[in-house]
């Protein structure tokens, strides 16, 4: 039908624009956040773009849910404002007739939401975790940068080098300070190099320098001069603590702990949330042509945030054991579905929700 093709075409254009806006906001937010992590030394600056990409992949399911809901609401609200819906209603089109074209438009998006919720989300979390752990497990040599003071997170030593060779194996004018047994030691050297022992231990071997040991505020400092002095390079071992967010859906089902069931309920809830919001947008878009559509958009934002927060709350309850898995999985979405049916009935104003079906079956009943 003409109105169905027109609706689907306009929904597609609007969805593309809404998704680009959401993606821009997401990229800007993640850029500020992850660059802040890089500046504070929590991640490698070279991994900033990788982590931004992984974060976007992880949140694509949520972005698609918002895109679909806002697009449907935008288009239908504009049709009401421009009195196009009046024309369609006068032609015999009911609110429920909008479900079919909107469902055709939403079906590919819902498939993508399922894919990114069940596959993209755990994959991106797993890869982000590997990137962060790789940076956390770096040794102290990777911290060294010419002209900068760098603190080791493992031994709490502070390093400073003035120059470094292109192959990063020889350094000049080295300063190292640390604390041992309540005493501060300071090592100053003219040059040094990185050496690896047969057992795998690595050392920064300093040459032609001095070491100062003592307690701050006391004059009994000990001064030693050396020709070669080795500083062992520490590596940071990370204890891997698996999280439910990193597990794939099959692993969640195979290990039904409360945390895994809560994560599973959240992932299953995203497509259900998308379907309910798709249907909810149809009666929610109804408005008078004289009224601004800002009211509907504000209401849409509040409804999405409320629904999403309740989904997170149910996830937390399942994890804490306060709500059974099946009840937490079904109850919220059933309540929203009932609200959708009630809104459709209100918009129908005592007219049948599916007039074509009623017209088809009424003659048979009369016989």
N, C-alpha and C positions, 0 to 999 in steps of 0.2 A: 504494500500500500504506500501511497505517496508520503503520508505523514510518518510512517515508520522509517523510510529511507532518509527523509529529511532529518528526523530525530537522531538516527544513528550517525549521519554525516556530521551534524553539529556537535554531537557528543565526542566524536573522535577528534575534531579540531580543538575543542575546549580541553579535552583530556591531555592532549599534547602540550598545550600552553601551560596548564596547571602543573603538569609533571616537571616541565622545565623550570618553573618558578620554585617548586619544592626542591628540585635538585640543586638549584643555585643557592638557596638558603642552607641546604644541608652541607654543601661543599664549603660555603663560607664559614659556617659554624664549626665544622670539623677542622678546617684549616687553622682557625684561631686556636682551637683547643689542642690540636696535636702539635702545632708549632710551639705552643706553651710548654708541652711535655718535653719537646726537643731542647728548648732553651733551658729547662731546669735539669737536663741531663737524664731524664727517665727513659728516653728512646734515642736511637741514632738519628741524627738529622737526615742522613741519606735514606732513611725508611719512611720519611714523612708522607710522600706521595703514595707509597705502597699501603700504608696504614689508612690513609684517607680513602683509597679505592676499596679496601677491604671493609671499612666501616659503611660505605655507601651500599656495597653488595649486601651486607648484613641487614640494613634497614630498608631495602627495596620493597619488602613485603608491606611494611607499614606505610611507606610512601605511596604504593599502589592503592592501598585501601583508601587513603585520604584523597588521592587523585580521582578515584572512581566516585566517591561520595560527593566531593565538591563539584565535579564536572556535571553530574546528574542534577544536582541542586541548582547550579549556575544556569544550565540550559532551560530547565523547566521554569525557574523563576523568571527568566527573561521572556519565556512564552506567555506566562501569566501577565507580566507587566505590559507586553505589547499586544495583549488581547488575542494572541494566536490560540490559546487554549479554549477561549470562548467559541472560536470558529469550529475547532475540532469537537467540542462537546455538543455544539449545535448539529454537527454531522453524525451524531450517534456514537462518538468515541467516549468511552468511560475511563475512569482512572485505571481500572485493571487492564484495559487495552494497552496501556503504556508499559506493562510488565514485559511483554514479549520482546519489543525492540530494545528495551533497556537491558534485558537479560542477554540478548545476542551481543550487544556491545560489551557487557560486563564479563561474559564467559571467558574470553582470552585473558582478561586481567585476573580473574579468579584463579585460573590455571597457573598463571605466573605467581600469584600470591602463595598458592600451595607449594610451588616449586621452591621459591625463595624462603618460605617459612620452614620447610622440612629439610631442605638441602643447603640453600645459600646461607642461611643464618648460622648453622653449626659450622659450616666450612669456613666462613669468614672469621668467626670467633677462634677457631682452631689455628688458622694461619696467623691471625693477629697475636695470639698467645706465643706461637713459635718465634715470631719476629721479636717480640719483647724479651723472651727468654734468651734468645741468641745474643741480644745486646747486653742483658744482665749477666751472662756468663763470660763476657769478654775478660781478658786479663788486663793487668795494669798498664802494659805497654800501649794498648790501644787508646788509653786515656791521654797519653802524652801528646802535646801540641806545642810547637815552638812559640815562646813568648807568653805562655799562659800557665797560671797556677791551676793544677788539677788535683782533686782529692780522690783517693781510692775508696770505694764503698766497702771493701773487704777488710783492709788493714788500717784504715783511717790515716794513711800517710798522704802527705802533700808533696807533689812533684812539680818542679819547674825546670825547663830546659830552654836554653837560648837558641840553639840551632840543632837541626837534625839532618842527617844525610838523606839523599833521595830514596835510598832503599830502606830507610827507617831502622838501620842497624847500628849506626854510630851517632852519638849525641855529644854536644859540647856545652860547657858551663852549666853543670847540673846542680840542682838544689833539692834535697830530700829531707823532710822532717817528719818525725813520728813520735809516739809515746810508748815506752816500755817500762813496766814496773813503777809507774808514777813519775818517771823521769822523761824529760824531753831530749831527744837526740836530733842533731842537725848534721847532715852530711853535705859537704860542698866539694865539687870535683871539677877539674878543668875539662875532662872528656871521659867518655865511656862507650861501651858497646854491649850488645845483647848476645849472650851465649846460652846454648842449650847443652845440658849435661846428658851423658849416656842413659840415665834413668828417666829422662824426659823433663826434669826440672829446668826452669829457665831463670836466668839471672841477668840483671843489669850490672855489669862489671865496670866499676868506676876506677879511674886512674888519676894519680897525682892529686890527691885531695886531703881534706881534713874532716874529722868527726868530733862534734861537741856534745858531751853528755852532762846533764845536770838537772837540778830542780829549779823552776822559776823563782826568783827572789832570793836565792842563796848563791854565795860567791864561789862555792867549791865545784866549779865546772871542770870536767876532765877533757883535755884536748889531745887528740891522737892524729898523727899524720900517717898517710898510707900511700903506697904505690898502686895497689890493687885492692878493691873492696867490692864484695858481691852483695847485691840487694836482691833477694829472692822475689820473683814475680808471682803474686798470688792470683789464683783464678777463683771465681765465685760459682759454687755449685748451687743449683736451684732444685729444691724439692718439688717435684711435680705433683700438684694437687688438682686432679681432674675436676672440672666443673660440668654441671648438667648442660650448660649453654654450649659446651664444646662437643657434646656427644651427638652422634647422628640418631635419627629417629629409631632405627632398628636397635641401637644400643640402649636407648631409653626403654623400649618395650622389653628387651631381654633382661634388663636389671630394673625392676619396678620399685625402686626406693621412693620415699615421699618426694625427695627433690626431683628425681627423674620424672615421676608422674606429674608433678606440678609444671615442669617444663613442657612435657607432652601436652598437657591441657592448654597451655598458652599457645603452642604451635597449632593445635587443632582449632583453637578458638579464633585465630586470625581469619581463616576462610569463612567461618560462621559469622564472624563480625562483619566481614565484607558483604555477605549475602543479606544480612539483616539491614545494614546501612543502605544497600542498593534499593531494597524495598521501602525502607523508611523515608528515603529522599523523595519518593513520589508524592505521598500526601503532605509531606513537610514543605514542599515547594509551593503549595497553594497560598495565594495571597491576592489582595485587591490591587488592581493596576495603579491606584492612587497612593499605595503605600510603598515606601522605600524597601528595596530588597536587602538592605543592610540587616534588618531584623532577622530575616531567615538565615543569613550567613553567620551572624553571631550565635543564633540558636544552634546552627549546625556545628560550630566549633565547640560549644558547650556540650552538645549531645555526644560528639565524638570523644572529647576528653573524659566525660563521665563514663561512657561505655568502656573506653580503653583502661581507665583507672580501676573500674570494677573488675575487668579481666585480670589486671595485675593483682588486685586484692584477692580474687579467688585463687590465683596461682599461689600467693603467699599462704592462704588458708590451707590449701592442699598440702603444701610443703610442711606446714606446722601440724598437720594431722587433724585440724579442726573441722574439715569438710571431707567427706569421701570423694574419691576421684570422679566417679560417675555423676554424682550430684553437682560437683563443681564444674564438670565439663558441660552439663546440659542445662542446669537451672537458669543461669544468667541469660543464655541465648533464647530459651523458651519464653522467659518473661518479656524480652525485647520483641520476640515474634508476636506475642499477644498484644503488645502495645501497637505494633504495626497493623494488625488486623483491626484493632479498635479505631485507629486513625483512618484507615480505609473506609470503615463503616460511617465514621463521622463525615468524611468528605462526600460519601455517596448520598447522604441526606435521605435516608429511607428508601433509596432506589437499590435494586439488586446489584451486588458487586460484579457479577458476571452475567450481564443481560443476554449475551448470545447463547450461553449455555441454558439459561432459563427458557429462552424462546424455543430452544431445540427440544427440551424435554417436557415442557408444559403441555403441548398437544397430546403426547403419548399418555401423560397422566390423566388428561381429561377423558381419553377413551376408556 
